Amino acid sequence: MATKRIELKDSGVIFNAENHTYLLGDKYLSGVTPVLQRQFFPTEFEGIPKRIVDAAAEYGTGVHASCEAFDANWDNDGTVEVQDYIQICRDYELHHEASEYTVTDGKEYASQIDKVYRVSEDTFDLGDIKTYGQMTDNKLQKARWQLSIYAYLFELQNKKAKVRNLFVIHLRNKQKKDGSWDHISEIIFVNRIPSDICEDLLATDLKGEQFSNPFGIPEEYKLQETMIRELIQTKNAIEEKLTAIKAKILADMTAKNVRLWATDTMRLTRKLPTQRTAFNLPLFKEDHPDLNYDDYKYLKISEVSGSLAIAV
């Protein structure tokens, strides 16, 4: 039995682009971005001059408009950003269904999804265009929450629809002060946050309470911050002192042309200078793009365990 084609439902919400407000009947609804700002990113724009924030917003609005014009009318304005957007759509087989599609819970919240792409009769991908100069961890986490809430509202509004992938379409082509170009064209997939967590976030924010982020740092590790900081500082001091001692011993052994010093409990061995040869795989690939490296028998692939980096 063939799956019935789902046509996207109109939310009934009137969006005022100038004031950025959502009106359903006679009630104004809250957008998703202010919720995330209040709950997770209250200091996102702190210390950034308003003129810079405004200029970034104006650039982003222009890129959004150019991509929307292409999707709506095949209007290609010739900008690099639109060329990159077209290429991404080709590479990932994105079939445009709607731009700035408004979704709502019908009660308190509404928002506009940048891009909706049809995957099948009942399945869709949701994309968000970003024009950041740098996609920081915070910005990516914000986009993940944003898209996950969109997916929750999208499926709530379109009862039998399913969301497959969520991703950021990162486009940028701006000239730097040194004359070079800051050119970015990439798609970044994000893992969806379950709908029940998104629903809980919105309900908590509606009550004026602070949401406990299940993906935030647990309290037990927060309480260990001082101890971790002190341990790292002690480790760095010890390593610095040991490095200085080793450098002095090596210099002394070299001057006396000694290869080995030993006590009852310690051996000091001087290793002679040598050369290390390494194969430059990226350069080889560049010179030989015709080779299939996925099935290249001379490549040795080793699993590398994950690790933790701590910055204090």
KEKE-3310 file (N, C-alpha, C; in steps of 0.2 Angstrom, whole numbers, plus 5000, padded with zeros to 4 digits):
npx = (5004:5003:5012:5003:5004:5010:5005:5011:5005:4996:5000:4992:4997:5002:5016:5025:5038:5045:5044:5046:5037:5024:5008:4993:4977:4971:4982:4998:5013:5027:5044:5056:5070:5071:5068:5079:5089:5086:5087:5099:5109:5112:5122:5127:5129:5136:5147:5150:5150:5136:5135:5142:5135:5123:5127:5131:5119:5112:5119:5117:5103:5103:5109:5100:5089:5093:5095:5082:5076:5081:5076:5062:5060:5069:5079:5094:5106:5119:5129:5142:5138:5125:5129:5136:5126:5118:5126:5128:5115:5114:5124:5119:5107:5095:5079:5069:5055:5049:5052:5056:5046:5032:5029:5020:5015:5002:4998:5007:5020:5029:5038:5049:5055:5070:5073:5064:5065:5059:5060:5053:5036:5031:5041:5054:5068:5075:5083:5094:5100:5116:5127:5139:5155:5163:5160:5156:5157:5147:5138:5135:5128:5117:5111:5108:5098:5089:5085:5080:5069:5061:5059:5051:5040:5036:5032:5022:5013:5011:5004:5006:5018:5036:5052:5068:5083:5092:5101:5114:5116:5130:5135:5146:5154:5165:5175:5190:5200:5213:5212:5210:5198:5185:5179:5166:5158:5148:5139:5132:5128:5117:5113:5097:5088:5078:5060:5052:5061:5062:5049:5048:5057:5051:5040:5045:5051:5040:5034:5043:5054:5071:5078:5084:5097:5100:5111:5120:5135:5137:5133:5141:5154:5156:5158:5170:5179:5188:5197:5202:5207:5218:5226:5230:5237:5248:5253:5258:5267:5276:5280:5286:5297:5304:5307:5316:5327:5330:5334:5346:5354:5355:5363:5374:5379:5381:5391:5401:5402:5395:5386:5379:5373:5372:5364:5361:5347:5342:5343:5351:5350:5357:5350:5355:5355:5344:5335:5318:5307:5292:5277:5269:5253:5242:5247:5251:5239:5234:5242:5239:5224:5216:5216:5209:5206:5199:5200:5213:5226:5239:5237:5237:5226:5222:5213:5209:5208:5195:5197:5200:5200:5205:5202:5208)
npy = (4994:5011:5025:5039:5055:5068:5084:5100:5108:5123:5135:5145:5155:5172:5180:5194:5201:5213:5217:5205:5196:5184:5180:5173:5171:5182:5182:5184:5175:5167:5166:5154:5156:5167:5159:5150:5159:5165:5153:5146:5154:5167:5177:5178:5189:5198:5211:5213:5225:5234:5238:5229:5217:5220:5222:5209:5203:5209:5204:5191:5190:5195:5184:5173:5178:5178:5164:5160:5166:5159:5146:5148:5154:5150:5160:5165:5175:5176:5177:5171:5164:5159:5151:5141:5136:5130:5120:5113:5108:5100:5091:5084:5080:5088:5092:5105:5110:5120:5137:5147:5141:5142:5135:5129:5127:5129:5136:5143:5145:5149:5147:5150:5139:5139:5131:5118:5101:5089:5072:5060:5054:5056:5060:5072:5083:5095:5111:5124:5139:5147:5160:5162:5168:5160:5143:5140:5129:5133:5140:5129:5121:5128:5129:5116:5114:5123:5117:5105:5108:5114:5102:5095:5104:5104:5091:5090:5099:5093:5080:5066:5067:5064:5068:5067:5071:5083:5099:5111:5123:5130:5145:5157:5171:5183:5197:5199:5210:5210:5208:5195:5181:5176:5162:5150:5135:5123:5108:5104:5091:5088:5080:5075:5081:5073:5074:5075:5080:5093:5098:5098:5108:5120:5120:5123:5135:5143:5143:5152:5147:5140:5129:5113:5108:5093:5090:5098:5101:5090:5092:5086:5086:5100:5103:5098:5107:5116:5108:5101:5111:5115:5103:5102:5113:5110:5099:5105:5113:5104:5097:5107:5109:5097:5096:5106:5101:5089:5095:5101:5090:5083:5092:5092:5079:5078:5087:5081:5069:5057:5043:5035:5036:5030:5026:5017:5016:5023:5026:5035:5039:5044:5048:5048:5061:5060:5057:5058:5051:5054:5049:5059:5059:5067:5076:5067:5062:5073:5074:5062:5061:5052:5039:5026:5028:5023:5009:5006:4996:4998:5007:5009:5008:5014:5012:5026:5030:5039:5055:5066:5084:5097:5113:5127)
npz = (5000:4995:5002:5009:5002:5011:5013:5018:5033:5035:5048:5053:5059:5059:5054:5058:5050:5051:5065:5070:5076:5081:5078:5083:5080:5091:5099:5104:5101:5108:5101:5096:5098:5108:5119:5120:5121:5134:5142:5140:5133:5138:5138:5125:5116:5123:5126:5113:5100:5096:5082:5076:5078:5072:5058:5055:5056:5046:5035:5036:5034:5021:5014:5017:5010:4997:4994:4997:4986:4975:4978:4977:4964:4956:4954:4952:4959:4957:4967:4977:4988:4985:4974:4981:4989:4980:4975:4987:4989:4977:4980:4991:4988:4990:4991:4989:4998:5006:5012:5026:5034:5044:5060:5075:5092:5093:5105:5113:5107:5093:5077:5063:5051:5042:5031:5023:5017:5005:5008:5006:5003:5016:5024:5029:5028:5039:5038:5043:5039:5042:5044:5051:5055:5062:5067:5082:5097:5106:5097:5088:5097:5100:5088:5087:5097:5093:5080:5084:5092:5082:5074:5083:5084:5071:5068:5077:5072:5059:5058:5054:5048:5046:5053:5046:5045:5053:5050:5049:5037:5032:5026:5019:5013:5014:5013:5021:5032:5027:5014:5009:5007:5017:5016:5017:5015:5019:5026:5041:5050:5064:5079:5084:5097:5109:5107:5119:5128:5122:5123:5137:5140:5134:5142:5154:5153:5150:5163:5169:5174:5177:5166:5168:5160:5152:5144:5149:5159:5172:5190:5199:5192:5191:5204:5206:5200:5205:5211:5200:5192:5201:5201:5187:5186:5195:5189:5177:5182:5188:5176:5169:5177:5177:5163:5162:5170:5163:5151:5155:5160:5148:5140:5147:5146:5133:5131:5137:5130:5134:5135:5144:5160:5177:5192:5207:5206:5195:5178:5165:5149:5134:5119:5102:5090:5076:5061:5055:5044:5036:5027:5016:5015:5012:5002:4992:4989:4983:4972:4965:4961:4955:4961:4970:4986:4997:4995:4996:4997:5003:5013:5030:5043:5059:5074:5084:5101:5109:5118:5132:5133:5143:5147:5156)
capx = (5000:5007:5011:4999:5008:5008:5006:5012:4999:4997:5000:4987:5001:5004:5022:5027:5045:5048:5044:5048:5031:5020:5001:4989:4971:4972:4987:5005:5016:5034:5048:5060:5076:5071:5069:5086:5093:5085:5089:5106:5114:5110:5128:5129:5131:5139:5154:5150:5147:5129:5135:5144:5129:5118:5130:5131:5112:5110:5123:5113:5097:5104:5110:5094:5084:5096:5094:5075:5074:5083:5071:5056:5059:5076:5082:5101:5108:5126:5133:5146:5134:5120:5132:5138:5120:5115:5130:5126:5108:5115:5128:5116:5101:5090:5073:5066:5048:5047:5056:5053:5039:5030:5027:5018:5011:4995:4996:5012:5026:5029:5044:5050:5060:5073:5072:5061:5066:5056:5063:5048:5029:5029:5047:5057:5074:5075:5089:5095:5106:5120:5132:5144:5162:5166:5154:5159:5153:5140:5133:5132:5123:5111:5108:5105:5092:5084:5082:5076:5062:5058:5057:5046:5034:5034:5029:5016:5008:5009:5003:5009:5025:5042:5058:5074:5089:5093:5107:5115:5120:5135:5137:5149:5159:5166:5182:5194:5203:5219:5210:5208:5191:5182:5174:5164:5152:5148:5133:5134:5122:5116:5109:5091:5086:5071:5054:5050:5065:5061:5043:5049:5061:5046:5035:5049:5052:5033:5033:5047:5059:5077:5078:5090:5100:5102:5117:5125:5140:5134:5135:5147:5160:5156:5160:5177:5182:5194:5202:5205:5212:5224:5230:5233:5243:5253:5256:5261:5273:5281:5283:5291:5303:5307:5310:5323:5332:5332:5338:5353:5357:5357:5368:5380:5381:5383:5397:5406:5401:5394:5380:5375:5375:5367:5365:5357:5340:5341:5348:5351:5353:5357:5349:5359:5351:5342:5330:5312:5304:5285:5274:5264:5247:5238:5250:5251:5232:5233:5245:5236:5217:5213:5217:5203:5210:5195:5202:5220:5229:5245:5235:5236:5221:5222:5208:5211:5203:5193:5201:5197:5204:5202:5205:5207)
capy = (5000:5017:5030:5045:5061:5073:5091:5104:5111:5130:5135:5150:5161:5178:5182:5201:5201:5219:5217:5198:5194:5179:5182:5167:5174:5188:5181:5184:5169:5168:5163:5149:5159:5170:5154:5148:5165:5165:5147:5143:5158:5174:5182:5177:5195:5202:5213:5214:5231:5233:5239:5222:5212:5223:5221:5202:5201:5211:5200:5184:5191:5195:5177:5170:5181:5176:5157:5159:5168:5153:5140:5150:5156:5148:5166:5165:5182:5176:5177:5165:5160:5155:5145:5136:5133:5126:5114:5108:5105:5095:5085:5080:5078:5091:5094:5110:5110:5126:5141:5151:5138:5143:5130:5131:5122:5131:5139:5148:5146:5148:5149:5149:5135:5141:5126:5111:5098:5083:5066:5055:5056:5058:5062:5078:5086:5102:5114:5131:5143:5151:5164:5164:5168:5153:5139:5138:5124:5136:5141:5123:5118:5132:5127:5109:5115:5126:5113:5100:5111:5115:5096:5094:5108:5102:5084:5091:5102:5089:5074:5060:5068:5062:5072:5062:5074:5090:5101:5118:5125:5136:5149:5163:5174:5190:5199:5201:5217:5209:5207:5188:5180:5171:5158:5144:5131:5116:5106:5101:5087:5088:5074:5077:5081:5070:5079:5076:5085:5100:5100:5100:5115:5125:5121:5126:5142:5146:5144:5157:5143:5138:5122:5109:5105:5086:5089:5102:5098:5088:5095:5083:5089:5107:5104:5096:5112:5119:5103:5099:5116:5114:5097:5104:5118:5107:5095:5109:5116:5098:5095:5112:5109:5091:5098:5110:5097:5085:5099:5102:5084:5081:5096:5090:5072:5079:5090:5076:5064:5052:5040:5032:5038:5026:5025:5010:5016:5027:5026:5041:5037:5050:5046:5053:5065:5056:5060:5054:5051:5052:5049:5065:5056:5073:5078:5061:5062:5079:5073:5057:5061:5046:5033:5025:5027:5019:5002:5006:4990:5000:5011:5006:5012:5012:5015:5030:5030:5046:5057:5072:5090:5101:5120:5130)
capz = (5000:4995:5008:5006:5002:5016:5011:5024:5035:5037:5055:5055:5063:5055:5056:5056:5049:5054:5072:5072:5080:5079:5080:5081:5082:5095:5104:5102:5103:5108:5096:5100:5099:5114:5124:5120:5124:5141:5146:5139:5130:5140:5137:5119:5112:5128:5124:5106:5099:5092:5075:5073:5078:5066:5052:5054:5055:5039:5030:5036:5031:5013:5011:5017:5005:4990:4994:4996:4979:4971:4979:4975:4957:4952:4953:4954:4959:4955:4973:4979:4993:4981:4970:4986:4991:4975:4975:4993:4987:4973:4983:4996:4985:4994:4987:4992:4999:5009:5015:5031:5035:5051:5064:5081:5096:5094:5111:5116:5104:5085:5074:5056:5049:5036:5025:5023:5011:5005:5007:5003:5003:5022:5027:5028:5032:5041:5038:5045:5036:5046:5040:5055:5053:5065:5070:5089:5100:5108:5091:5086:5102:5100:5082:5088:5101:5088:5075:5087:5094:5076:5072:5088:5082:5064:5068:5081:5067:5053:5063:5051:5045:5050:5051:5045:5046:5055:5048:5047:5030:5034:5020:5020:5008:5015:5012:5027:5031:5024:5007:5008:5008:5022:5012:5020:5012:5022:5029:5047:5053:5071:5082:5086:5104:5109:5108:5126:5131:5120:5126:5144:5140:5133:5148:5160:5151:5151:5170:5171:5178:5174:5164:5169:5153:5152:5141:5152:5164:5179:5196:5202:5189:5193:5211:5206:5196:5209:5212:5193:5190:5205:5199:5181:5187:5198:5184:5172:5186:5188:5169:5167:5181:5174:5157:5163:5173:5158:5146:5158:5160:5141:5138:5151:5144:5126:5131:5139:5125:5138:5132:5149:5167:5181:5199:5209:5205:5189:5172:5161:5143:5129:5113:5098:5085:5070:5056:5055:5038:5036:5021:5016:5012:5008:4996:4988:4986:4978:4965:4962:4963:4952:4964:4975:4993:5001:4994:4995:5001:5007:5019:5037:5047:5066:5078:5089:5106:5111:5124:5135:5134:5148:5147:5162)
cpx = (5004:5006:5008:5004:5006:5010:5006:5006:5001:4996:4994:4991:5003:5010:5023:5035:5048:5049:5046:5043:5027:5013:4997:4982:4972:4978:4994:5009:5024:5038:5052:5067:5076:5072:5076:5091:5092:5088:5096:5111:5113:5116:5131:5132:5134:5146:5155:5147:5141:5130:5138:5139:5124:5121:5130:5124:5110:5113:5119:5107:5097:5105:5104:5089:5086:5094:5086:5073:5075:5078:5064:5055:5065:5079:5089:5104:5116:5131:5136:5142:5129:5123:5134:5131:5117:5119:5129:5119:5109:5119:5124:5109:5095:5085:5069:5058:5045:5052:5052:5046:5038:5027:5025:5015:5004:4993:5001:5018:5025:5036:5044:5056:5063:5071:5069:5062:5063:5060:5059:5041:5028:5035:5051:5063:5072:5082:5089:5101:5109:5125:5138:5151:5166:5160:5157:5155:5147:5135:5130:5127:5117:5107:5104:5098:5087:5081:5078:5069:5058:5055:5051:5039:5031:5030:5022:5011:5006:5009:5006:5016:5031:5048:5064:5080:5088:5100:5108:5119:5124:5138:5141:5154:5160:5173:5184:5197:5210:5218:5209:5201:5190:5177:5173:5158:5152:5141:5135:5128:5123:5112:5103:5090:5079:5066:5052:5054:5064:5054:5044:5053:5056:5042:5039:5050:5046:5032:5038:5053:5065:5077:5084:5092:5103:5109:5122:5130:5136:5137:5141:5154:5161:5159:5168:5182:5189:5199:5206:5209:5218:5229:5233:5238:5249:5257:5260:5268:5279:5284:5288:5298:5307:5310:5316:5328:5335:5336:5345:5357:5360:5363:5375:5383:5384:5390:5403:5406:5400:5387:5375:5378:5370:5369:5361:5350:5338:5346:5346:5354:5352:5356:5352:5354:5350:5337:5324:5309:5297:5282:5269:5258:5243:5241:5250:5244:5231:5236:5242:5228:5213:5212:5211:5206:5205:5197:5209:5224:5235:5243:5234:5232:5221:5216:5211:5206:5201:5197:5197:5202:5201:5206:5203:5210)
cpy = (5006:5021:5036:5051:5066:5080:5095:5108:5118:5131:5140:5156:5166:5180:5190:5201:5207:5219:5210:5196:5189:5180:5176:5170:5181:5188:5181:5178:5170:5164:5158:5152:5163:5165:5152:5153:5165:5159:5145:5148:5166:5179:5181:5183:5200:5204:5214:5220:5230:5234:5232:5217:5214:5221:5213:5200:5203:5207:5193:5185:5191:5188:5173:5172:5178:5168:5156:5161:5162:5148:5142:5151:5154:5155:5166:5172:5182:5176:5171:5161:5156:5150:5140:5133:5128:5120:5110:5105:5099:5089:5081:5079:5081:5094:5099:5109:5116:5130:5145:5148:5139:5137:5133:5126:5124:5135:5144:5149:5145:5150:5148:5145:5137:5137:5120:5107:5091:5077:5061:5058:5059:5060:5068:5079:5093:5105:5122:5134:5147:5154:5166:5164:5162:5150:5137:5133:5127:5137:5135:5120:5122:5130:5120:5109:5118:5121:5107:5102:5112:5108:5094:5097:5106:5095:5085:5094:5098:5082:5067:5061:5066:5066:5067:5066:5081:5093:5108:5118:5131:5139:5155:5165:5181:5191:5202:5208:5216:5208:5200:5187:5175:5167:5151:5141:5124:5115:5102:5098:5087:5082:5078:5076:5078:5075:5080:5080:5092:5102:5102:5107:5120:5126:5124:5133:5146:5147:5149:5154:5142:5131:5119:5105:5098:5085:5094:5098:5096:5091:5092:5085:5096:5108:5102:5101:5114:5114:5101:5105:5116:5109:5098:5108:5115:5102:5099:5111:5110:5097:5100:5111:5103:5092:5101:5106:5092:5088:5100:5096:5082:5085:5094:5084:5073:5082:5086:5069:5057:5049:5037:5034:5033:5026:5018:5010:5020:5026:5032:5039:5042:5047:5051:5056:5060:5060:5055:5056:5049:5053:5054:5062:5062:5075:5073:5061:5067:5078:5067:5056:5055:5040:5032:5023:5024:5011:5002:5001:4992:5004:5007:5010:5009:5015:5019:5031:5038:5048:5064:5078:5094:5108:5124:5137)
cpz = (5000:5000:5005:5007:5007:5013:5018:5026:5037:5044:5057:5058:5058:5058:5053:5056:5052:5061:5075:5077:5077:5082:5078:5084:5085:5100:5101:5105:5104:5103:5100:5102:5106:5120:5125:5123:5132:5145:5145:5137:5132:5139:5130:5115:5117:5126:5117:5104:5094:5084:5072:5073:5073:5059:5050:5053:5048:5034:5030:5033:5023:5010:5011:5011:4998:4989:4993:4989:4974:4972:4977:4968:4953:4950:4956:4954:4958:4961:4974:4984:4990:4977:4975:4988:4986:4974:4981:4991:4982:4976:4988:4994:4989:4990:4990:4992:5002:5012:5020:5033:5043:5055:5071:5085:5097:5100:5113:5112:5096:5083:5067:5055:5043:5030:5027:5017:5011:5004:5003:5004:5010:5027:5025:5031:5033:5041:5040:5042:5041:5042:5045:5052:5056:5068:5077:5092:5103:5102:5088:5090:5101:5094:5083:5092:5096:5083:5078:5090:5087:5074:5077:5086:5075:5064:5072:5076:5061:5056:5060:5048:5050:5048:5051:5048:5048:5053:5048:5041:5031:5028:5022:5015:5009:5015:5019:5026:5027:5016:5005:5009:5013:5019:5015:5016:5014:5025:5035:5050:5061:5073:5085:5094:5105:5110:5115:5130:5129:5123:5133:5145:5139:5139:5154:5159:5152:5158:5173:5175:5174:5172:5165:5163:5154:5149:5144:5157:5170:5185:5199:5199:5191:5200:5211:5202:5199:5209:5205:5191:5194:5202:5192:5182:5191:5193:5179:5176:5186:5181:5167:5171:5178:5168:5157:5165:5167:5152:5149:5158:5153:5138:5141:5148:5137:5126:5133:5135:5129:5135:5138:5156:5171:5188:5201:5207:5199:5184:5167:5154:5137:5123:5107:5093:5079:5066:5056:5048:5038:5029:5021:5012:5008:5002:4990:4984:4981:4971:4961:4964:4960:4955:4969:4982:4998:5001:4993:4999:5005:5013:5025:5041:5054:5069:5083:5095:5107:5117:5126:5135:5139:5148:5153:5162)
residu = (MET:ALA:THR:LYS:ARG:ILE:GLU:LEU:LYS:ASP:SER:GLY:VAL:ILE:PHE:ASN:ALA:GLU:ASN:HIS:THR:TYR:LEU:LEU:GLY:ASP:LYS:TYR:LEU:SER:GLY:VAL:THR:PRO:VAL:LEU:GLN:ARG:GLN:PHE:PHE:PRO:THR:GLU:PHE:GLU:GLY:ILE:PRO:LYS:ARG:ILE:VAL:ASP:ALA:ALA:ALA:GLU:TYR:GLY:THR:GLY:VAL:HIS:ALA:SER:CYS:GLU:ALA:PHE:ASP:ALA:ASN:TRP:ASP:ASN:ASP:GLY:THR:VAL:GLU:VAL:GLN:ASP:TYR:ILE:GLN:ILE:CYS:ARG:ASP:TYR:GLU:LEU:HIS:HIS:GLU:ALA:SER:GLU:TYR:THR:VAL:THR:ASP:GLY:LYS:GLU:TYR:ALA:SER:GLN:ILE:ASP:LYS:VAL:TYR:ARG:VAL:SER:GLU:ASP:THR:PHE:ASP:LEU:GLY:ASP:ILE:LYS:THR:TYR:GLY:GLN:MET:THR:ASP:ASN:LYS:LEU:GLN:LYS:ALA:ARG:TRP:GLN:LEU:SER:ILE:TYR:ALA:TYR:LEU:PHE:GLU:LEU:GLN:ASN:LYS:LYS:ALA:LYS:VAL:ARG:ASN:LEU:PHE:VAL:ILE:HIS:LEU:ARG:ASN:LYS:GLN:LYS:LYS:ASP:GLY:SER:TRP:ASP:HIS:ILE:SER:GLU:ILE:ILE:PHE:VAL:ASN:ARG:ILE:PRO:SER:ASP:ILE:CYS:GLU:ASP:LEU:LEU:ALA:THR:ASP:LEU:LYS:GLY:GLU:GLN:PHE:SER:ASN:PRO:PHE:GLY:ILE:PRO:GLU:GLU:TYR:LYS:LEU:GLN:GLU:THR:MET:ILE:ARG:GLU:LEU:ILE:GLN:THR:LYS:ASN:ALA:ILE:GLU:GLU:LYS:LEU:THR:ALA:ILE:LYS:ALA:LYS:ILE:LEU:ALA:ASP:MET:THR:ALA:LYS:ASN:VAL:ARG:LEU:TRP:ALA:THR:ASP:THR:MET:ARG:LEU:THR:ARG:LYS:LEU:PRO:THR:GLN:ARG:THR:ALA:PHE:ASN:LEU:PRO:LEU:PHE:LYS:GLU:ASP:HIS:PRO:ASP:LEU:ASN:TYR:ASP:ASP:TYR:LYS:TYR:LEU:LYS:ILE:SER:GLU:VAL:SER:GLY:SER:LEU:ALA:ILE:ALA:VAL)
# end
